[in-house]
Amino acid sequence: MSDLRATQERHAQDVVTGNVAGLMGDFTPNAMAKVMALAANPIRATSFEIKDLGNNEVEISYIGDTTRVVWSKWVENGGKWQIDDVKEVTAS
């Protein structure tokens, strides 16, 4: 199983670079509807910061002309880490 922090960092980098193919395996079916709602307003960022909240939860700040903060809950699923719940916390 891959390391959770490394998976979160790879995920955030995929968001920044727009690597949709890399992102698709990061979500459980439970999270997909919420992800599609977030994708309606694409994140445009040049960097990111990850804040570990404990309990396999993080807030990732996507930083560009504005900063958008996205909370996510990660679970082990089939030998890999995936996002099972997600929501945008702030957009500025």
N, CA, C and O of each residue as an XYZ file, in Angstrom:
368
protein
N       0.836     -1.174      0.000
C       0.000      0.000      0.000
C       0.883      1.240      0.000
O       1.894      1.300      0.701
N       0.495      2.211     -0.782
C       1.274      3.439     -0.827
C       1.018      4.275      0.426
O      -0.013      4.137      1.084
N       1.955      5.121      0.731
C       1.892      6.006      1.870
C       0.797      7.063      1.647
O       0.700      7.631      0.559
N      -0.014      7.322      2.660
C      -1.120      8.267      2.521
C      -0.626      9.661      2.160
O      -1.164     10.283      1.244
N       0.376     10.158      2.852
C       0.869     11.519      2.574
C       1.395     11.614      1.146
O       1.114     12.593      0.455
N       2.148     10.623      0.693
C       2.663     10.640     -0.679
C       1.511     10.626     -1.683
O       1.577     11.299     -2.712
N       0.463      9.864     -1.392
C      -0.704      9.816     -2.278
C      -1.403     11.170     -2.315
O      -1.819     11.622     -3.382
N      -1.537     11.819     -1.168
C      -2.165     13.132     -1.115
C      -1.348     14.166     -1.897
O      -1.912     15.002     -2.603
N      -0.035     14.104     -1.770
C       0.828     15.036     -2.503
C       0.740     14.797     -4.008
O       0.669     15.749     -4.785
N       0.745     13.536     -4.419
C       0.604     13.231     -5.844
C      -0.749     13.696     -6.366
O      -0.845     14.243     -7.465
N      -1.800     13.474     -5.566
C      -3.141     13.915     -5.945
C      -3.182     15.434     -6.138
O      -3.668     15.920     -7.159
N      -2.672     16.176     -5.157
C      -2.683     17.640     -5.248
C      -1.887     18.117     -6.463
O      -2.309     19.045     -7.153
N      -0.743     17.489     -6.729
C       0.049     17.865     -7.903
C      -0.720     17.567     -9.191
O      -0.647     18.342    -10.144
N      -1.451     16.458     -9.228
C      -2.274     16.145    -10.397
C      -3.363     17.190    -10.605
O      -3.684     17.525    -11.745
N      -3.937     17.713     -9.515
C      -4.930     18.789     -9.641
C      -4.271     20.022    -10.243
O      -4.809     20.621    -11.173
N      -3.111     20.404     -9.719
C      -2.400     21.598    -10.196
C      -2.040     21.466    -11.675
O      -2.182     22.425    -12.433
N      -1.578     20.289    -12.090
C      -1.148     20.106    -13.480
C      -2.281     19.717    -14.414
O      -2.085     19.644    -15.627
N      -3.472     19.465    -13.862
C      -4.611     19.095    -14.701
C      -4.554     17.669    -15.214
O      -5.101     17.374    -16.277
N      -3.904     16.780    -14.481
C      -3.773     15.379    -14.884
C      -5.045     14.608    -14.510
O      -5.075     13.885    -13.514
N      -6.076     14.772    -15.314
C      -7.372     14.152    -15.029
C      -7.250     12.630    -14.993
O      -7.861     11.991    -14.137
N      -6.490     12.049    -15.885
C      -6.334     10.589    -15.904
C      -5.756     10.094    -14.583
O      -6.181      9.059    -14.069
N      -4.795     10.819    -14.034
C      -4.203     10.438    -12.760
C      -5.163     10.590    -11.598
O      -5.075      9.857    -10.612
N      -6.082     11.538    -11.709
C      -7.031     11.806    -10.633
C      -8.164     10.800    -10.558
O      -8.705     10.567     -9.477
N      -8.529     10.208    -11.659
C      -9.746      9.399    -11.709
C      -9.746      8.219    -10.732
O     -10.803      7.846    -10.224
N      -8.604      7.639    -10.469
C      -8.542      6.519     -9.537
C      -8.486      6.937     -8.082
O      -8.431      6.090     -7.190
N      -8.500      8.248     -7.833
C      -8.359      8.742     -6.465
C      -9.668      8.811     -5.699
O      -9.666      9.127     -4.509
N     -10.790      8.522     -6.356
C     -12.085      8.727     -5.722
C     -12.880      7.431     -5.624
O     -12.918      6.637     -6.563
N     -13.517      7.232     -4.466
C     -14.456      6.126     -4.333
C     -15.753      6.532     -5.032
O     -15.978      7.719     -5.269
N     -16.603      5.570     -5.361
C     -17.906      5.929     -5.946
C     -18.697      6.898     -5.053
O     -19.445      7.740     -5.549
N     -18.524      6.767     -3.756
C     -19.214      7.641     -2.811
C     -18.863      9.112     -3.021
O     -19.709      9.981     -2.808
N     -17.637      9.403     -3.432
C     -17.177     10.781     -3.587
C     -17.424     11.356     -4.975
O     -17.343     12.571     -5.150
N     -17.719     10.531     -5.954
C     -17.758     10.991     -7.351
C     -18.759     12.113     -7.608
O     -18.424     13.053     -8.329
N     -19.959     12.063     -7.061
C     -20.946     13.124     -7.312
C     -20.436     14.465     -6.789
O     -20.616     15.499     -7.433
N     -19.805     14.440     -5.627
C     -19.265     15.675     -5.057
C     -18.095     16.189     -5.883
O     -17.938     17.397     -6.059
N     -17.278     15.278     -6.388
C     -16.143     15.664     -7.229
C     -16.645     16.312     -8.520
O     -16.088     17.311     -8.974
N     -17.678     15.752     -9.098
C     -18.221     16.311    -10.336
C     -18.765     17.720    -10.095
O     -18.640     18.585    -10.962
N     -19.358     17.955     -8.943
C     -19.842     19.294     -8.610
C     -18.672     20.269     -8.477
O     -18.754     21.404     -8.948
N     -17.590     19.835     -7.842
C     -16.396     20.687     -7.734
C     -15.793     20.953     -9.111
O     -15.318     22.056     -9.384
N     -15.814     19.945     -9.971
C     -15.204     20.072    -11.300
C     -15.951     21.052    -12.194
O     -15.409     21.505    -13.203
N     -17.189     21.386    -11.836
C     -17.947     22.365    -12.620
C     -17.269     23.737    -12.579
O     -17.460     24.553    -13.480
N     -16.486     23.985    -11.544
C     -15.698     25.213    -11.420
C     -14.245     24.788    -11.229
O     -13.769     24.695    -10.098
N     -13.536     24.528    -12.332
C     -12.191     23.943    -12.240
C     -11.232     24.751    -11.364
O     -11.274     25.981    -11.333
N     -10.386     24.036    -10.666
C      -9.353     24.657     -9.841
C      -8.197     25.056    -10.742
O      -7.663     24.242    -11.496
N      -7.823     26.323    -10.647
C      -6.655     26.830    -11.379
C      -5.623     27.259    -10.346
O      -5.802     28.257     -9.647
N      -4.552     26.501    -10.260
C      -3.547     26.750     -9.228
C      -2.158     26.486     -9.782
O      -1.980     25.764    -10.763
N      -1.185     27.089     -9.128
C       0.206     26.864     -9.493
C       0.963     26.128     -8.395
O       2.074     25.643     -8.610
N       0.343     26.050     -7.204
C       0.975     25.332     -6.098
C      -0.107     24.883     -5.122
O      -1.286     25.197     -5.284
N       0.320     24.147     -4.114
C      -0.621     23.637     -3.117
C       0.064     23.520     -1.774
O       1.290     23.445     -1.692
N      -0.738     23.504     -0.722
C      -0.279     23.225      0.632
C      -1.252     22.230      1.250
O      -2.464     22.357      1.076
N      -0.730     21.246      1.967
C      -1.559     20.220      2.595
C      -1.500     20.391      4.103
O      -0.422     20.451      4.695
N      -2.678     20.467      4.718
C      -2.789     20.540      6.175
C      -3.423     19.243      6.659
O      -4.577     18.952      6.344
N      -2.660     18.461      7.430
C      -3.150     17.192      7.972
C      -4.028     17.481      9.177
O      -3.580     18.097     10.145
N      -5.279     17.038      9.120
C      -6.230     17.260     10.207
C      -6.358     16.044     11.122
O      -7.111     16.074     12.095
N      -5.618     14.966     10.809
C      -5.743     13.728     11.571
C      -6.928     12.917     11.076
O      -7.733     13.407     10.284
N      -7.036     11.695     11.532
C      -8.148     10.814     11.170
C      -8.294     10.655      9.655
O      -9.410     10.538      9.148
N      -7.168     10.651      8.931
C      -7.150     10.509      7.462
C      -7.898     11.630      6.750
O      -8.434     11.431      5.660
N      -7.934     12.814      7.369
C      -8.561     13.987      6.771
C      -7.504     15.051      6.521
O      -6.578     15.226      7.313
N      -7.656     15.761      5.403
C      -6.745     16.860      5.076
C      -7.529     18.020      4.492
O      -8.637     17.854      3.981
N      -6.929     19.196      4.579
C      -7.356     20.352      3.815
C      -6.210     20.679      2.870
O      -5.070     20.867      3.295
N      -6.527     20.743      1.590
C      -5.519     21.096      0.597
C      -5.862     22.477      0.067
O      -6.950     22.701     -0.462
N      -4.919     23.401      0.216
C      -5.067     24.749     -0.329
C      -4.440     24.766     -1.708
O      -3.252     24.487     -1.867
N      -5.248     25.097     -2.704
C      -4.768     25.224     -4.081
C      -4.567     26.709     -4.342
O      -5.517     27.491     -4.298
N      -3.323     27.090     -4.615
C      -2.940     28.493     -4.636
C      -2.636     28.929     -6.063
O      -1.805     28.331     -6.746
N      -3.314     29.970     -6.498
C      -3.093     30.588     -7.806
C      -3.427     32.057     -7.667
O      -3.015     32.694     -6.698
N      -4.173     32.616     -8.626
C      -4.632     33.996     -8.477
C      -5.546     34.117     -7.263
O      -5.605     35.164     -6.619
N      -6.251     33.043     -6.962
C      -7.052     32.923     -5.752
C      -6.638     31.631     -5.064
O      -5.907     30.822     -5.636
N      -7.101     31.441     -3.847
C      -6.825     30.205     -3.115
C      -8.143     29.504     -2.833
O      -9.091     30.101     -2.322
N      -8.180     28.236     -3.175
C      -9.351     27.401     -2.874
C      -8.904     26.297     -1.936
O      -7.894     25.637     -2.180
N      -9.653     26.095     -0.866
C      -9.332     25.079      0.129
C     -10.362     23.964      0.024
O     -11.568     24.200      0.078
N      -9.859     22.745     -0.127
C     -10.725     21.578     -0.277
C     -10.413     20.586      0.839
O      -9.270     20.163      1.011
N     -11.452     20.223      1.593
C     -11.343     19.199      2.640
C     -11.620     17.838      2.013
O     -12.485     17.710      1.146
N     -10.879     16.821      2.456
C     -11.148     15.467      1.975
C     -10.876     14.443      3.066
O     -10.006     14.619      3.918
N     -11.649     13.373      3.008
C     -11.510     12.218      3.916
C     -11.034     11.047      3.072
O     -11.663     10.708      2.069
N      -9.929     10.428      3.468
C      -9.309      9.346      2.716
C      -9.557      8.013      3.399
O      -9.572      7.922      4.627
N      -9.752      6.975      2.584
C      -9.943      5.618      3.096
C      -9.068      4.654      2.300
O      -8.733      4.907      1.143
N      -8.704      3.539      2.947
C      -8.017      2.462      2.243
C      -9.067      1.652      1.494
O     -10.071      1.238      2.072
N      -8.831      1.430      0.211
C      -9.808      0.726     -0.614
C      -9.052     -0.103     -1.645
O      -8.404      0.447     -2.535
N      -9.134     -1.409     -1.527
C      -8.470     -2.276     -2.496
C      -6.969     -2.097     -2.556
O      -6.373     -2.203     -3.627
N      -6.351     -1.827     -1.416
C      -4.898     -1.697     -1.376
C      -4.371     -0.340     -1.772
O      -3.164     -0.180     -1.954
N      -5.252      0.657     -1.913
C      -4.779      2.010     -2.218
C      -5.631      3.026     -1.467
O      -6.742      2.727     -1.031
N      -5.092      4.225     -1.325
C      -5.804      5.303     -0.658
C      -6.674      6.031     -1.666
O      -6.238      6.340     -2.775
N      -7.926      6.305     -1.261
C      -8.850      7.047     -2.111
C      -9.646      8.045     -1.274
O      -9.806      7.880     -0.065
N     -10.131      9.067     -1.936
C     -10.991     10.056     -1.293
C     -12.407      9.501     -1.259
O     -12.967      9.119     -2.287
N     -12.982      9.462     -0.045
C     -14.334      8.942      0.128
C     -15.356     10.060      0.378
O     -16.558      9.861      0.206
N     -14.866     11.230      0.784
C     -15.735     12.393      0.987
C     -14.899     13.636      0.701
O     -13.697     13.668      0.968
N     -15.556     14.659      0.154
C     -14.836     15.863     -0.256
C     -15.792     17.048     -0.280
O     -16.967     16.904     -0.617
N     -15.278     18.220      0.082
C     -16.067     19.444     -0.058
C     -15.141     20.634     -0.111
O     -14.050     20.614      0.457
N     -15.578     21.664     -0.792
C     -14.809     22.909     -0.819
C     -15.103     23.665      0.461
O     -16.262     23.856      0.831
N     -14.047     24.094      1.133
C     -14.192     24.812      2.388
C     -14.269     26.308      2.106
O     -15.143     26.994      2.636
N     -13.362     26.819      1.277
C     -13.353     28.247      0.948
C     -12.893     28.445     -0.475
O     -12.178     27.623     -1.048
N     -13.318     29.539     -1.016
C     -12.817     30.024     -2.301
C     -12.639     31.525     -2.145
O     -13.540     32.219     -1.673
N     -11.476     32.023     -2.543
C     -11.244     33.463     -2.430
C     -10.583     33.994     -3.672
O     -10.308     35.190     -3.762
